[in-house]
């Protein structure tokens, strides 16, 4: 029951839904997500932690970065259904379209070098 309520909590926030939609494109690190959202690192990390604890994202060390992605094998049929429904949703949403356009060109090395 707790895992199910965590999924609903995670999906109840627009920023977290935007992150999940971005991750449909490709794995991203915190700095790339932060760049797209124009948010702070602690805020993005908090959202990713919520998504991770809900079983909606997984992480993998990638050199200096930690790459977040949608799970290859969702934990339960409920998780699989939620992610499938999300993939089919918001296709025409302007914010999602804009985010995915930025994601396609964002580069973690360039972001890191600017700082």
Secondary structure, DSSP 8 states (H G I E B T S, - for coil): -HHHHHHHHHHTSHHHHHHHHHHTT--B-HHHHHHHHT--HHHHHHHHHHHHHTTS-EEEEETTEEEEE--SS-SSHHHHHHHHHHHHS-TT-HHHHHHHHHHHH--HHHHHHH-
